Amino acid sequence: MSKYFKRKKVLIAGGTGMIGTCLVNKLLQLDSEITVASLESKETA
């Protein structure tokens, strides 16, 4: 991950999926401030 994202504020759309989760983890290592936007899952009975 680039030094560009070090200590930056980042908005991630879809941060709970496979790629988004990986991205969040990498940005946390760079001490970034992260906001995640995600849809609520629909629970089925």
N, C-alpha and C positions, 0 to 999 in steps of 0.2 A: 504494500500500500504506500502511496506517495507521501512524502513529508508535507505535501500541500494540505492534507486533512488533519495534521497535528494541531490539536487544541481549537478546532473549528466547530461551529454549530452546523449540524447536518439533519435534514429531514429525510426519512426513508419511508417510501410508500411500499407496503407489502413486506415489512420487516419481520414477519413471523413465518415466512416460507423458508424453503431450503437455502436459497441464495441470500435472502434478506438476513437470515440468522447468521450466516457466515460473515456477511458485510458488517453487521452490528458488532460481532466479536472482534473483527479486525479494527474497526474504528474505536472501540473501547480501549484497545491496546495503544492507540495513538492519543488517548486522553481527550477524545472528541466529546462534545455535548450532543447527544442523540435524541431525536424525537421520532417515534415510530407511528405511522398511520396505517391502520389495518381494519378490514371489515370484521364485524362480529360473526362468529360461526353460528350457523343454525343447528340447533340440537334436534335430532329426530327421536321419537319415542319408539 
